[in-house]
Amino acid sequence: MSENAGVAYNFAVIRAVPHPYLGSFVNVGVVLHVRTAGFLRARVQSDPAALRRLVPGADAELLARYLEACRAICEGDPAAGPVALAPTSERFHWLTSPRSDVVQSSPVHEGVCFDPERTLDELFETFVPPS
């Protein structure tokens, strides 16, 4: 692969859904997966004070712990449980599977990038409102 060749990636926006039965949400993170590079990372807003502003009425400390768990699963941290030990593709699909919970993901989207870390930062800045 040449230096100028981009790599395909998948990403999803991580959402806080304080009342899952209502369906309203606030974007609080992004997860990026580059299968061919073994890259899986999440960038999340896990500061409780910022989460209180973004998601009023939610238990900000609990939400921050959930979001940090998503980040730890992406990084393969054994403290995050057995799912964190799975291959990157399995972890990505586990994180982005549909669920009725306070933390959900958007549909998965695709793209091509040259620098996954930079792309993750750009996606976070694009989709997650500043706190």
CNS distance restraints for C-alpha pairs under 8 A (distance, minus, plus):
assign (resid   1 and name CA) (resid   5 and name CA) 6.43 0.50 0.50
assign (resid   4 and name CA) (resid 114 and name CA) 7.45 0.50 0.50
assign (resid   5 and name CA) (resid 114 and name CA) 7.06 0.50 0.50
assign (resid   6 and name CA) (resid 112 and name CA) 5.73 0.50 0.50
assign (resid   6 and name CA) (resid 113 and name CA) 5.08 0.50 0.50
assign (resid   6 and name CA) (resid 114 and name CA) 4.69 0.50 0.50
assign (resid   7 and name CA) (resid  34 and name CA) 7.21 0.50 0.50
assign (resid   7 and name CA) (resid  36 and name CA) 7.48 0.50 0.50
assign (resid   7 and name CA) (resid 112 and name CA) 5.28 0.50 0.50
assign (resid   7 and name CA) (resid 113 and name CA) 5.42 0.50 0.50
assign (resid   7 and name CA) (resid 114 and name CA) 6.24 0.50 0.50
assign (resid   8 and name CA) (resid  34 and name CA) 6.38 0.50 0.50
assign (resid   8 and name CA) (resid  35 and name CA) 7.91 0.50 0.50
assign (resid   8 and name CA) (resid  36 and name CA) 7.86 0.50 0.50
assign (resid   8 and name CA) (resid 110 and name CA) 7.19 0.50 0.50
assign (resid   8 and name CA) (resid 111 and name CA) 5.72 0.50 0.50
assign (resid   8 and name CA) (resid 112 and name CA) 4.37 0.50 0.50
assign (resid   8 and name CA) (resid 113 and name CA) 6.51 0.50 0.50
assign (resid   9 and name CA) (resid  32 and name CA) 6.96 0.50 0.50
assign (resid   9 and name CA) (resid  33 and name CA) 5.60 0.50 0.50
assign (resid   9 and name CA) (resid  34 and name CA) 4.53 0.50 0.50
assign (resid   9 and name CA) (resid  35 and name CA) 7.03 0.50 0.50
assign (resid   9 and name CA) (resid 110 and name CA) 5.66 0.50 0.50
assign (resid   9 and name CA) (resid 111 and name CA) 5.35 0.50 0.50
assign (resid   9 and name CA) (resid 112 and name CA) 5.82 0.50 0.50
assign (resid   9 and name CA) (resid 113 and name CA) 7.12 0.50 0.50
assign (resid  10 and name CA) (resid  32 and name CA) 5.94 0.50 0.50
assign (resid  10 and name CA) (resid  33 and name CA) 5.24 0.50 0.50
assign (resid  10 and name CA) (resid  34 and name CA) 6.56 0.50 0.50
assign (resid  10 and name CA) (resid 108 and name CA) 6.37 0.50 0.50
assign (resid  10 and name CA) (resid 109 and name CA) 5.50 0.50 0.50
assign (resid  10 and name CA) (resid 110 and name CA) 4.47 0.50 0.50
assign (resid  10 and name CA) (resid 111 and name CA) 6.46 0.50 0.50
assign (resid  11 and name CA) (resid  30 and name CA) 6.99 0.50 0.50
assign (resid  11 and name CA) (resid  31 and name CA) 5.50 0.50 0.50
assign (resid  11 and name CA) (resid  32 and name CA) 4.43 0.50 0.50
assign (resid  11 and name CA) (resid  33 and name CA) 6.11 0.50 0.50
assign (resid  11 and name CA) (resid 108 and name CA) 5.57 0.50 0.50
assign (resid  11 and name CA) (resid 109 and name CA) 5.35 0.50 0.50
assign (resid  11 and name CA) (resid 110 and name CA) 6.36 0.50 0.50
assign (resid  12 and name CA) (resid  30 and name CA) 5.83 0.50 0.50
assign (resid  12 and name CA) (resid  31 and name CA) 5.51 0.50 0.50
assign (resid  12 and name CA) (resid  32 and name CA) 6.87 0.50 0.50
assign (resid  12 and name CA) (resid  96 and name CA) 6.92 0.50 0.50
assign (resid  12 and name CA) (resid 105 and name CA) 6.03 0.50 0.50
assign (resid  12 and name CA) (resid 106 and name CA) 5.40 0.50 0.50
assign (resid  12 and name CA) (resid 107 and name CA) 6.15 0.50 0.50
assign (resid  12 and name CA) (resid 108 and name CA) 4.85 0.50 0.50
assign (resid  12 and name CA) (resid 109 and name CA) 6.25 0.50 0.50
assign (resid  13 and name CA) (resid  27 and name CA) 6.56 0.50 0.50
assign (resid  13 and name CA) (resid  28 and name CA) 7.61 0.50 0.50
assign (resid  13 and name CA) (resid  29 and name CA) 5.82 0.50 0.50
assign (resid  13 and name CA) (resid  30 and name CA) 4.42 0.50 0.50
assign (resid  13 and name CA) (resid  31 and name CA) 6.43 0.50 0.50
assign (resid  13 and name CA) (resid 105 and name CA) 5.50 0.50 0.50
assign (resid  13 and name CA) (resid 106 and name CA) 5.18 0.50 0.50
assign (resid  13 and name CA) (resid 107 and name CA) 7.83 0.50 0.50
assign (resid  13 and name CA) (resid 127 and name CA) 7.26 0.50 0.50
assign (resid  14 and name CA) (resid  27 and name CA) 5.91 0.50 0.50
assign (resid  14 and name CA) (resid  28 and name CA) 5.72 0.50 0.50
assign (resid  14 and name CA) (resid  29 and name CA) 4.66 0.50 0.50
assign (resid  14 and name CA) (resid  30 and name CA) 5.33 0.50 0.50
assign (resid  14 and name CA) (resid  31 and name CA) 7.04 0.50 0.50
assign (resid  14 and name CA) (resid  44 and name CA) 7.85 0.50 0.50
assign (resid  14 and name CA) (resid 103 and name CA) 6.95 0.50 0.50
assign (resid  14 and name CA) (resid 104 and name CA) 5.90 0.50 0.50
assign (resid  14 and name CA) (resid 105 and name CA) 4.48 0.50 0.50
assign (resid  14 and name CA) (resid 106 and name CA) 6.48 0.50 0.50
assign (resid  15 and name CA) (resid  25 and name CA) 5.97 0.50 0.50
assign (resid  15 and name CA) (resid  26 and name CA) 5.45 0.50 0.50
assign (resid  15 and name CA) (resid  27 and name CA) 4.41 0.50 0.50
assign (resid  15 and name CA) (resid  28 and name CA) 5.42 0.50 0.50
assign (resid  15 and name CA) (resid  29 and name CA) 6.81 0.50 0.50
assign (resid  15 and name CA) (resid 103 and name CA) 5.68 0.50 0.50
assign (resid  15 and name CA) (resid 104 and name CA) 5.18 0.50 0.50
assign (resid  15 and name CA) (resid 105 and name CA) 5.60 0.50 0.50
assign (resid  15 and name CA) (resid 106 and name CA) 7.14 0.50 0.50
assign (resid  16 and name CA) (resid  25 and name CA) 5.46 0.50 0.50
assign (resid  16 and name CA) (resid  26 and name CA) 5.25 0.50 0.50
assign (resid  16 and name CA) (resid  27 and name CA) 6.29 0.50 0.50
assign (resid  16 and name CA) (resid  28 and name CA) 6.29 0.50 0.50
assign (resid  16 and name CA) (resid  55 and name CA) 7.44 0.50 0.50
assign (resid  16 and name CA) (resid  63 and name CA) 7.82 0.50 0.50
assign (resid  16 and name CA) (resid 102 and name CA) 5.66 0.50 0.50
assign (resid  16 and name CA) (resid 103 and name CA) 4.90 0.50 0.50
assign (resid  16 and name CA) (resid 104 and name CA) 6.56 0.50 0.50
assign (resid  17 and name CA) (resid  23 and name CA) 6.85 0.50 0.50
assign (resid  17 and name CA) (resid  24 and name CA) 6.13 0.50 0.50
assign (resid  17 and name CA) (resid  25 and name CA) 4.48 0.50 0.50
assign (resid  17 and name CA) (resid  26 and name CA) 6.71 0.50 0.50
assign (resid  17 and name CA) (resid 101 and name CA) 7.09 0.50 0.50
assign (resid  17 and name CA) (resid 102 and name CA) 4.64 0.50 0.50
assign (resid  17 and name CA) (resid 103 and name CA) 5.98 0.50 0.50
assign (resid  17 and name CA) (resid 104 and name CA) 6.96 0.50 0.50
assign (resid  18 and name CA) (resid  24 and name CA) 7.63 0.50 0.50
assign (resid  18 and name CA) (resid  25 and name CA) 6.98 0.50 0.50
assign (resid  18 and name CA) (resid  55 and name CA) 7.35 0.50 0.50
assign (resid  18 and name CA) (resid  57 and name CA) 7.87 0.50 0.50
assign (resid  18 and name CA) (resid  58 and name CA) 5.97 0.50 0.50
assign (resid  18 and name CA) (resid 102 and name CA) 5.51 0.50 0.50
assign (resid  19 and name CA) (resid  23 and name CA) 6.75 0.50 0.50
assign (resid  19 and name CA) (resid  24 and name CA) 7.13 0.50 0.50
assign (resid  19 and name CA) (resid 102 and name CA) 7.09 0.50 0.50
assign (resid  20 and name CA) (resid  24 and name CA) 7.31 0.50 0.50
assign (resid  20 and name CA) (resid 100 and name CA) 6.10 0.50 0.50
assign (resid  20 and name CA) (resid 101 and name CA) 6.16 0.50 0.50
assign (resid  20 and name CA) (resid 102 and name CA) 6.40 0.50 0.50
assign (resid  26 and name CA) (resid  54 and name CA) 7.05 0.50 0.50
assign (resid  26 and name CA) (resid  55 and name CA) 6.84 0.50 0.50
assign (resid  27 and name CA) (resid 127 and name CA) 6.65 0.50 0.50
assign (resid  27 and name CA) (resid 128 and name CA) 5.19 0.50 0.50
assign (resid  27 and name CA) (resid 129 and name CA) 7.10 0.50 0.50
assign (resid  28 and name CA) (resid  44 and name CA) 5.86 0.50 0.50
assign (resid  28 and name CA) (resid  45 and name CA) 5.38 0.50 0.50
assign (resid  28 and name CA) (resid 128 and name CA) 5.57 0.50 0.50
assign (resid  28 and name CA) (resid 129 and name CA) 7.68 0.50 0.50
assign (resid  29 and name CA) (resid  42 and name CA) 6.99 0.50 0.50
assign (resid  29 and name CA) (resid  43 and name CA) 5.50 0.50 0.50
assign (resid  29 and name CA) (resid  44 and name CA) 3.98 0.50 0.50
assign (resid  29 and name CA) (resid  45 and name CA) 5.98 0.50 0.50
assign (resid  29 and name CA) (resid 124 and name CA) 6.33 0.50 0.50
assign (resid  29 and name CA) (resid 127 and name CA) 7.87 0.50 0.50
assign (resid  29 and name CA) (resid 128 and name CA) 6.22 0.50 0.50
assign (resid  30 and name CA) (resid  42 and name CA) 5.52 0.50 0.50
assign (resid  30 and name CA) (resid  43 and name CA) 5.48 0.50 0.50
assign (resid  30 and name CA) (resid  44 and name CA) 6.41 0.50 0.50
assign (resid  30 and name CA) (resid 120 and name CA) 7.22 0.50 0.50
assign (resid  30 and name CA) (resid 123 and name CA) 6.88 0.50 0.50
assign (resid  30 and name CA) (resid 124 and name CA) 5.76 0.50 0.50
assign (resid  30 and name CA) (resid 127 and name CA) 7.87 0.50 0.50
assign (resid  30 and name CA) (resid 128 and name CA) 7.96 0.50 0.50
assign (resid  31 and name CA) (resid  40 and name CA) 7.27 0.50 0.50
assign (resid  31 and name CA) (resid  41 and name CA) 5.76 0.50 0.50
assign (resid  31 and name CA) (resid  42 and name CA) 4.14 0.50 0.50
assign (resid  31 and name CA) (resid  43 and name CA) 6.53 0.50 0.50
assign (resid  31 and name CA) (resid  74 and name CA) 7.99 0.50 0.50
assign (resid  31 and name CA) (resid  92 and name CA) 7.88 0.50 0.50
assign (resid  31 and name CA) (resid 120 and name CA) 7.54 0.50 0.50
assign (resid  32 and name CA) (resid  39 and name CA) 7.68 0.50 0.50
assign (resid  32 and name CA) (resid  40 and name CA) 5.72 0.50 0.50
assign (resid  32 and name CA) (resid  41 and name CA) 5.56 0.50 0.50
assign (resid  32 and name CA) (resid  42 and name CA) 6.26 0.50 0.50
assign (resid  32 and name CA) (resid 116 and name CA) 7.75 0.50 0.50
assign (resid  32 and name CA) (resid 120 and name CA) 6.26 0.50 0.50
assign (resid  33 and name CA) (resid  38 and name CA) 7.73 0.50 0.50
assign (resid  33 and name CA) (resid  39 and name CA) 5.57 0.50 0.50
assign (resid  33 and name CA) (resid  40 and name CA) 4.52 0.50 0.50
assign (resid  33 and name CA) (resid  41 and name CA) 6.79 0.50 0.50
assign (resid  33 and name CA) (resid  88 and name CA) 7.72 0.50 0.50
assign (resid  33 and name CA) (resid  89 and name CA) 7.57 0.50 0.50
assign (resid  33 and name CA) (resid  92 and name CA) 6.75 0.50 0.50
assign (resid  34 and name CA) (resid  38 and name CA) 6.08 0.50 0.50
assign (resid  34 and name CA) (resid  39 and name CA) 4.94 0.50 0.50
assign (resid  34 and name CA) (resid  40 and name CA) 6.51 0.50 0.50
assign (resid  34 and name CA) (resid 116 and name CA) 7.44 0.50 0.50
assign (resid  35 and name CA) (resid  39 and name CA) 6.35 0.50 0.50
assign (resid  35 and name CA) (resid  40 and name CA) 7.94 0.50 0.50
assign (resid  35 and name CA) (resid  88 and name CA) 7.32 0.50 0.50
assign (resid  35 and name CA) (resid  89 and name CA) 6.51 0.50 0.50
assign (resid  38 and name CA) (resid  88 and name CA) 6.37 0.50 0.50
assign (resid  39 and name CA) (resid  88 and name CA) 7.18 0.50 0.50
assign (resid  39 and name CA) (resid 116 and name CA) 7.70 0.50 0.50
assign (resid  40 and name CA) (resid  74 and name CA) 5.42 0.50 0.50
assign (resid  40 and name CA) (resid  75 and name CA) 6.83 0.50 0.50
assign (resid  40 and name CA) (resid  88 and name CA) 6.12 0.50 0.50
assign (resid  40 and name CA) (resid  92 and name CA) 7.22 0.50 0.50
assign (resid  41 and name CA) (resid  71 and name CA) 6.77 0.50 0.50
assign (resid  41 and name CA) (resid  74 and name CA) 5.11 0.50 0.50
assign (resid  41 and name CA) (resid  75 and name CA) 6.24 0.50 0.50
assign (resid  41 and name CA) (resid 120 and name CA) 7.82 0.50 0.50
assign (resid  42 and name CA) (resid  70 and name CA) 7.14 0.50 0.50
assign (resid  42 and name CA) (resid  71 and name CA) 5.09 0.50 0.50
assign (resid  42 and name CA) (resid  74 and name CA) 6.29 0.50 0.50
assign (resid  42 and name CA) (resid 120 and name CA) 7.65 0.50 0.50
assign (resid  43 and name CA) (resid  71 and name CA) 6.85 0.50 0.50
assign (resid  43 and name CA) (resid 120 and name CA) 7.15 0.50 0.50
assign (resid  43 and name CA) (resid 121 and name CA) 7.51 0.50 0.50
assign (resid  43 and name CA) (resid 124 and name CA) 6.75 0.50 0.50
assign (resid  44 and name CA) (resid  67 and name CA) 6.33 0.50 0.50
assign (resid  44 and name CA) (resid  68 and name CA) 7.40 0.50 0.50
assign (resid  44 and name CA) (resid  71 and name CA) 7.17 0.50 0.50
assign (resid  44 and name CA) (resid 124 and name CA) 7.94 0.50 0.50
assign (resid  45 and name CA) (resid  50 and name CA) 7.39 0.50 0.50
assign (resid  45 and name CA) (resid  51 and name CA) 7.09 0.50 0.50
assign (resid  45 and name CA) (resid  64 and name CA) 7.56 0.50 0.50
assign (resid  45 and name CA) (resid  67 and name CA) 7.47 0.50 0.50
assign (resid  46 and name CA) (resid  50 and name CA) 7.64 0.50 0.50
assign (resid  46 and name CA) (resid  51 and name CA) 6.93 0.50 0.50
assign (resid  46 and name CA) (resid  63 and name CA) 7.60 0.50 0.50
assign (resid  46 and name CA) (resid  64 and name CA) 4.46 0.50 0.50
assign (resid  46 and name CA) (resid  65 and name CA) 7.41 0.50 0.50
assign (resid  46 and name CA) (resid  67 and name CA) 6.12 0.50 0.50
assign (resid  46 and name CA) (resid  68 and name CA) 6.50 0.50 0.50
assign (resid  47 and name CA) (resid  51 and name CA) 6.16 0.50 0.50
assign (resid  47 and name CA) (resid  64 and name CA) 6.43 0.50 0.50
assign (resid  48 and name CA) (resid  52 and name CA) 6.08 0.50 0.50
assign (resid  48 and name CA) (resid  60 and name CA) 4.95 0.50 0.50
assign (resid  48 and name CA) (resid  61 and name CA) 5.44 0.50 0.50
assign (resid  48 and name CA) (resid  63 and name CA) 7.84 0.50 0.50
assign (resid  48 and name CA) (resid  64 and name CA) 5.99 0.50 0.50
assign (resid  49 and name CA) (resid  53 and name CA) 6.63 0.50 0.50
assign (resid  49 and name CA) (resid  60 and name CA) 7.37 0.50 0.50
assign (resid  50 and name CA) (resid  54 and name CA) 6.23 0.50 0.50
assign (resid  50 and name CA) (resid 131 and name CA) 5.14 0.50 0.50
assign (resid  51 and name CA) (resid  55 and name CA) 5.58 0.50 0.50
assign (resid  51 and name CA) (resid  56 and name CA) 7.64 0.50 0.50
assign (resid  51 and name CA) (resid  60 and name CA) 5.61 0.50 0.50
assign (resid  51 and name CA) (resid  63 and name CA) 7.82 0.50 0.50
assign (resid  51 and name CA) (resid  64 and name CA) 7.52 0.50 0.50
assign (resid  51 and name CA) (resid 131 and name CA) 7.53 0.50 0.50
assign (resid  52 and name CA) (resid  56 and name CA) 5.19 0.50 0.50
assign (resid  52 and name CA) (resid  57 and name CA) 7.23 0.50 0.50
assign (resid  52 and name CA) (resid  58 and name CA) 6.98 0.50 0.50
assign (resid  52 and name CA) (resid  59 and name CA) 7.86 0.50 0.50
assign (resid  52 and name CA) (resid  60 and name CA) 5.59 0.50 0.50
assign (resid  53 and name CA) (resid 131 and name CA) 6.70 0.50 0.50
assign (resid  54 and name CA) (resid 131 and name CA) 6.48 0.50 0.50
assign (resid  55 and name CA) (resid  60 and name CA) 7.78 0.50 0.50
assign (resid  58 and name CA) (resid  63 and name CA) 7.54 0.50 0.50
assign (resid  59 and name CA) (resid  63 and name CA) 6.16 0.50 0.50
assign (resid  60 and name CA) (resid  64 and name CA) 5.99 0.50 0.50
assign (resid  61 and name CA) (resid  65 and name CA) 6.36 0.50 0.50
assign (resid  62 and name CA) (resid  66 and name CA) 6.34 0.50 0.50
assign (resid  63 and name CA) (resid  67 and name CA) 6.22 0.50 0.50
assign (resid  63 and name CA) (resid 102 and name CA) 7.88 0.50 0.50
assign (resid  63 and name CA) (resid 103 and name CA) 7.87 0.50 0.50
assign (resid  64 and name CA) (resid  68 and name CA) 6.09 0.50 0.50
assign (resid  65 and name CA) (resid  69 and name CA) 6.13 0.50 0.50
assign (resid  66 and name CA) (resid  70 and name CA) 6.47 0.50 0.50
assign (resid  66 and name CA) (resid 103 and name CA) 7.43 0.50 0.50
assign (resid  67 and name CA) (resid  71 and name CA) 6.42 0.50 0.50
assign (resid  67 and name CA) (resid 103 and name CA) 7.77 0.50 0.50
assign (resid  68 and name CA) (resid  72 and name CA) 6.10 0.50 0.50
assign (resid  69 and name CA) (resid  73 and name CA) 6.07 0.50 0.50
assign (resid  69 and name CA) (resid  80 and name CA) 6.17 0.50 0.50
assign (resid  70 and name CA) (resid  74 and name CA) 6.35 0.50 0.50
assign (resid  70 and name CA) (resid  95 and name CA) 7.24 0.50 0.50
assign (resid  71 and name CA) (resid  75 and name CA) 6.37 0.50 0.50
assign (resid  72 and name CA) (resid  76 and name CA) 6.20 0.50 0.50
assign (resid  72 and name CA) (resid  77 and name CA) 5.26 0.50 0.50
assign (resid  72 and name CA) (resid  79 and name CA) 7.94 0.50 0.50
assign (resid  72 and name CA) (resid  80 and name CA) 5.92 0.50 0.50
assign (resid  72 and name CA) (resid  84 and name CA) 7.35 0.50 0.50
assign (resid  73 and name CA) (resid  77 and name CA) 6.00 0.50 0.50
assign (resid  73 and name CA) (resid  80 and name CA) 5.76 0.50 0.50
assign (resid  73 and name CA) (resid  81 and name CA) 7.84 0.50 0.50
assign (resid  73 and name CA) (resid  83 and name CA) 6.89 0.50 0.50
assign (resid  73 and name CA) (resid  84 and name CA) 4.43 0.50 0.50
assign (resid  73 and name CA) (resid  91 and name CA) 7.01 0.50 0.50
assign (resid  74 and name CA) (resid  84 and name CA) 6.87 0.50 0.50
assign (resid  74 and name CA) (resid  88 and name CA) 7.38 0.50 0.50
assign (resid  74 and name CA) (resid  91 and name CA) 6.74 0.50 0.50
assign (resid  74 and name CA) (resid  92 and name CA) 7.37 0.50 0.50
assign (resid  75 and name CA) (resid  84 and name CA) 7.46 0.50 0.50
assign (resid  76 and name CA) (resid  80 and name CA) 7.65 0.50 0.50
assign (resid  76 and name CA) (resid  84 and name CA) 4.53 0.50 0.50
assign (resid  76 and name CA) (resid  85 and name CA) 5.72 0.50 0.50
assign (resid  76 and name CA) (resid  86 and name CA) 7.81 0.50 0.50
assign (resid  77 and name CA) (resid  81 and name CA) 7.83 0.50 0.50
assign (resid  77 and name CA) (resid  84 and name CA) 5.92 0.50 0.50
assign (resid  77 and name CA) (resid  85 and name CA) 7.47 0.50 0.50
assign (resid  78 and name CA) (resid  82 and name CA) 7.04 0.50 0.50
assign (resid  78 and name CA) (resid  84 and name CA) 5.98 0.50 0.50
assign (resid  78 and name CA) (resid  85 and name CA) 6.37 0.50 0.50
assign (resid  80 and name CA) (resid  84 and name CA) 5.84 0.50 0.50
assign (resid  81 and name CA) (resid  85 and name CA) 7.46 0.50 0.50
assign (resid  82 and name CA) (resid  86 and name CA) 7.19 0.50 0.50
assign (resid  83 and name CA) (resid  91 and name CA) 6.46 0.50 0.50
assign (resid  84 and name CA) (resid  91 and name CA) 6.68 0.50 0.50
assign (resid  86 and name CA) (resid  90 and name CA) 6.08 0.50 0.50
assign (resid  86 and name CA) (resid  91 and name CA) 6.08 0.50 0.50
assign (resid  87 and name CA) (resid  91 and name CA) 6.36 0.50 0.50
assign (resid  88 and name CA) (resid  92 and name CA) 6.12 0.50 0.50
assign (resid  89 and name CA) (resid  93 and name CA) 6.23 0.50 0.50
assign (resid  90 and name CA) (resid  94 and name CA) 6.04 0.50 0.50
assign (resid  91 and name CA) (resid  95 and name CA) 6.12 0.50 0.50
assign (resid  92 and name CA) (resid  96 and name CA) 6.17 0.50 0.50
assign (resid  93 and name CA) (resid  97 and name CA) 5.84 0.50 0.50
assign (resid  95 and name CA) (resid 105 and name CA) 7.49 0.50 0.50
assign (resid  96 and name CA) (resid 104 and name CA) 7.40 0.50 0.50
assign (resid  96 and name CA) (resid 105 and name CA) 5.39 0.50 0.50
assign (resid  96 and name CA) (resid 106 and name CA) 7.44 0.50 0.50
assign (resid  96 and name CA) (resid 107 and name CA) 7.56 0.50 0.50
assign (resid  96 and name CA) (resid 108 and name CA) 7.28 0.50 0.50
assign (resid  97 and name CA) (resid 105 and name CA) 7.45 0.50 0.50
assign (resid  98 and name CA) (resid 104 and name CA) 7.04 0.50 0.50
assign (resid  98 and name CA) (resid 105 and name CA) 7.20 0.50 0.50
assign (resid  99 and name CA) (resid 104 and name CA) 6.34 0.50 0.50
assign (resid 100 and name CA) (resid 104 and name CA) 7.28 0.50 0.50
assign (resid 113 and name CA) (resid 119 and name CA) 6.72 0.50 0.50
assign (resid 115 and name CA) (resid 119 and name CA) 6.14 0.50 0.50
assign (resid 116 and name CA) (resid 120 and name CA) 6.04 0.50 0.50
assign (resid 117 and name CA) (resid 121 and name CA) 6.41 0.50 0.50
assign (resid 118 and name CA) (resid 122 and name CA) 6.20 0.50 0.50
assign (resid 119 and name CA) (resid 123 and name CA) 6.05 0.50 0.50
assign (resid 120 and name CA) (resid 124 and name CA) 6.15 0.50 0.50
assign (resid 121 and name CA) (resid 125 and name CA) 6.20 0.50 0.50
assign (resid 122 and name CA) (resid 126 and name CA) 6.07 0.50 0.50
assign (resid 123 and name CA) (resid 127 and name CA) 6.02 0.50 0.50
assign (resid 124 and name CA) (resid 128 and name CA) 5.45 0.50 0.50
assign (resid 125 and name CA) (resid 129 and name CA) 7.38 0.50 0.50
assign (resid 125 and name CA) (resid 130 and name CA) 7.86 0.50 0.50
